Amino acid sequence: MNKKIINIKSSSSKYSVNFINLSKSHFMKNIDKDDIVIVDDNVYRLHKLAKLLPKTNIIKVFANEKSKSFENLGKIIKKILQFNFRKNKKVIVIGGGITQDIGSFISSIIFRGVDWIFYPTSFLAQCDSCIGGKTSINFHDHKNQLGNFNPPKKIFIDTKFLKSISKKDTTSGIGEMAHYFLVAGPKEKNFFVNNYKKALNHDLKISEQLIFSCLKIKKFFIEKDEFDRKERLLLNYGHTYGHAIETLTGYKIPHGIAVAHGMNIANFLSFKYGFLDYESFLELQFVLKDIYGSFKIKNFDVNKYCLILKKDKKNINSNLRTILTRGVGKMFIHEIKMDNLFKKNVNNYFLESAQ
């Protein structure tokens, strides 16, 4: 069977995404003696990786925000140095986005940088974070404040990993995925609309098609603007408002679901500021609410929400630097003054649209 491959150009190197059927022989070919395997403990157990991985140096991590702390990474690096690890060896990372950040960041600094290979196991990691090279870790109470760009040498995707993830995490992946298809254009949006419900119901064949298409869209943006200075900024569509929802709710709402909320807020504000007609807003809301609808935001406080928005790292002055839209495939960067009108619009959104 012909498996899909996506080749991506990066300033540091070229790398590839390979869609595979994982096996013991595959691991034997790609993991050498004295390589380091950093693996999500839950994935390791659920998928019985002890039977598949060759005998090598394995470090199991718990996929939570504490594991991404600067202090915890020091403990992992200490373990790596206790093994017979050398610069000509590589780091193998198996897990979702948190495990990816840990392995990618460590591989970028140990011995001034070593090669790494990534096996993404979550929907979010497979459809989004596995390419683009971004890596970030937490420092004290500050989330994702340290990081760099460090793409892997190879990425191997097996959608069978998705069988074990929860409906909530699947929905989160679909929410993250949605923003790529809406930014890309009407044809891509229609493909997503016609198929996302099948992916929500764990149709792995459809999931693979959506993931492949999603990564092809992201490839276009990261090859044009690898370091997030121009075109790639459009991929922040929904994220400014989504990140603030995550913070406001203490991360009780998963990332991709918060992003679906965030896209709907961006669309609502685009309508309120005269960039988007109401019919188009309702058409997009119909799809997005299907993703975020079961995740209610209780006791919304507009003042707290706006304070969080003011701290967004993409802001360059006192205004909110955000992505708005004139329709599918017509996203643009816009600065909004965070005045009483803005607060009123945001508050009205949560009163009218988010319930």
N, C-alpha and C positions, 0 to 999 in steps of 0.2 A: 504494500500500500504506500502510495506517495504521500509523504507527510509535508506539511507546510513549513516554509522557512522565510523569515524576514531578515534582511541584512540592513544594518544601520551604520551610517557614517558618524564618527565622533572625532573631535579634535585630538583626542588622545589615542584613538585606535578605531578600527572597525569591529563590530561585534554582531552576533546573530541570535535570533530567536528561533528555536527549533521545537516544533510540535512533535511529541514522541509518545510511544507506549513504553512506559518505564519497566525495566527488567534488571535482574542481577547482572547480566552480561553488559548492559549499558553502563552501570556503575563501575564495573571492573575495567572497562575501557577508559573511563574518564576520571577515575580517582587513583592517584599514585600513592605508593608507600610514602609515609611521612607528610602527606597532605593533611590539612586540618578540616574536619567537618563540623560546622556550627549548625545545629538542627533544633527546631522547635520540639520541645519534649513531648507535647501532645501529638504532633504529627508523627514523631518517631514511634510512639506506642500504637496509635490508631492504625497506621499503615504498615506495622510490623517491619520497620526498616532494618532492624537487627538482622533479619534474614536476607536482606538485599545488599546492604552495604558491605564492602570488603573490610577486612580487619585493619583499621587505621585509627587515627587520633580523633575521637568524637567528643565534642563539647555540647551538652544539651542545655538549652536556655528556656526560660519561661517567657512566653510572648505577652509581656505587659509593659506599661510605661516605666516601671521601676527598673526593668532590665535594660532600658535604653539610657540609663543615667551614666554620666561621666565616671562616677565612682565604680559602678558595676562593670563597665568596660575595662577598667584597670584590672579587675579580678580575672576577666576572661583573657586579657593579654598576658597576665602572669602565667595562666595555665598553658597558653600557647608556647611561651618561652621555655616552659618546663619540658615540652615535647622536643623531639629532634627536628624542629622546623627551621627551614632555611629559605633564603630569598628566592631560590629557583623553584620552590614548591608553591602550592596555591591553596586558597581557602575555598571550600565548598559550602554554600549556604542553602539550607533547605527549610522553607517556612514562608510565612506571610511578610507583611510590610515591616513589622517590628524586627523580626529576625534579619530581614534584608538590611535594615539600617545598621544593626549591630555588626553584621559581617562585612558590609560594604565599608563602613567607617574604619573598622579595625584594619581591613586589608589596604586601605589608603594610607595609613600612617605607620604600620609595622614595617621595619626595614626600609622606610621611605616609599613603601608601596609594593605590594605583591599582587599577582593575578588572582581573580576570583571568578567562580562559576555559580550561577543562581538557578535553583529549582523553586519557583514560586508555587505555593500550595493554596493560597486563598484567592477568591475571585478578584478582590481589589489588586492584589499583587500581579495576577496573571493579565488583567485587562489594562493595568495602568502603571503601577510603580516599577515594574520590572525593567522598563526602558526609560531612558531620559537621563540616567546617571545621578539624579539627586540623592543625597544621603544626609540625614540629620539625626542628632541625638539631643537628649535633654541635659540641661545644666542646672542643678539645684531645682528650683520650682519653675524654671523657664523651659517651656516645651519647644523642641526643635530649634534651639538657638545656636548649636554648633553643627557644622557640616561642610560639605564640599560637593564636587561633581566627580563621581568615580564609577563609570559604567563597568559591568562585568565583561569578561572575555566571551562568555557564552551564556545563553539562557535556555533552559529546557523546560517546556510546558507539557504536562500531562493532566488533562482535565479530569481524570479519575480522582484526583485529590479533592475535587469539588463535591464528591459524593458524601464526604464526611462533615462538611460545614453546615451550619445551622441555616434555617430559612432567613433569619435576621441578617446573617453575614452574606448570604446570597443576595438578598434585597439591597444591602449596602453596596455590593459590587455592581449591581445593575444601576443603582443611583449614580455612582461614580462614572460608569460607562456612558450614561445618558448624555453627559455634557459634551463628550467628544462627537457624538452623532448629531447633536443640535448645533454645535459650532461648525461642523463640516458642511452641511447644506441639506436641501430638501430630499435628495435621493437617499442619502445616508440616514436621515431622520426617519424616512418611511421604512427602510430596512429594519431599523431598531424597533419602531412601533409595531411592525408586523411579527416580530420575533421575541420581544423581551419577556412576554408572559410564559413562553415555553421554557426559557432559561430559568425563570423564577420557579418553575416546576421541575427543575433538575434534568432537563433534556440536554445531555452532555454534547450531543452532535451540534445542536443549535448554539449551545454555549461556546463551543470551539469556534464556530463561524463568527459569532459576535466578537469574541476576544480577538481573533485574527483581524477582523475589520477595524476594530477599535485601535489596535496597535499600529495598523497601517496609517490611520489618521494621525495618531500621535507622532509616528515616524516623520511625517511631512513637516510638522511643526518643529520638532527638535532638530531636524537637519537644517532647517532654515534659521533657527535661533536657539542654539544649544544652551546658552547661558541666561535665558529668560529676560531679554532686554527689549524685544520688539514683538514679533508675531506670536511667540509662545505665551506671552502675557494673556492673550485671549483665552487660553485654557484655564485661567483663573475664574472663568465664568461660573458663578454660583458658589465659589469657594470662600470669598470674603465673608459673605453672610452665613455660609455653612459653618466655617470655623468658629464664628461668634456664637452660633447655636450650640456647637459642641462645648465651648467654654461655659456658656450660660447654664447648660444642663448638667455640668460636671461630667461630660462625656457619656451620659446615659443614652444619648442618641448616637448611633454609629456614624462614622464619617460619611459614607456614601449617601446615607439617608438624610443627613444634615445638608449635604451638597444639593440633593434634590429639592429640599426646602429652600436652600439658598438660590437656586436657579429660579424658583417660582417667585421669590422676593425680587430678584433682579428683573424679572419679566414684569412684575407688578409695578415696580418703580419706573421701568421703561414706559409703561402705559401712563402712569401718573405724570411723567415729565414730557409726554407727547411724542415719544419715539416709536411706540408700538400701539396698534389699534386694539380695542377691547376684545374683538373676536379672536385675534391671534393669541392674546393672553389666555383666553379661556380654552382654546384648542391645546396649547402647551400645558396648561394647568391640569387638563383631563388626564394626560399621561403622567405628569410628575406626581399628582396626588395619589395615583395608583401605587407609587413607590413609597411616599412618605406618610400616606394617610393614616396608617395604624399607629404612628408614633406622634402622639400629641405633646405639645409644649405647654405645660401647665404653669399658671401664675406668671405669665409673661410680664417682665418689667422693662419698659422701653428705655428708661434711663440707664439701667445696668447694661442693656444690650448695646446702646450707643457708646458707652464708655469702653466696652470691649472692642467695638469697631474702630474707635480712635487709636487703639494700640496696634492695629493691623500693620505688619511689617512692610506692606506694599505702599503705605501712605508716604508721600514725600513732602507734605506740608499739613496745614490744619484741616484741609478738605479730605474727604474719603475718596481714594482712588479705586475705582471699581469698574467692572465690566457690565455694560448694559447692552440692549439689543434692539434692532429694528426689525427683527424677524429671524427665522431659522437661517443660519449661515451668515448673519449680518451683525455679529457682535463687535463692540468697539469699546475703547478705554474712555472713561468719563470721570471727571471730578465733580463730586457733589458736596455742596456746603451742608454741614450737619447742623442745620438750623431747626427752628420749631416746625417748619413745613415738612422737613425730612422726618422728624420724630413723629409727626402726625400721620404721615404716609405709612411709615413702618408699623405704627401702632394699629392703624386701620387694616393693614395687611393681616396682622395676627387676629384681629377681631373678625374679619370677613372671610379670609382665604385659607388660613392655616387650621381652622377648626374642623 
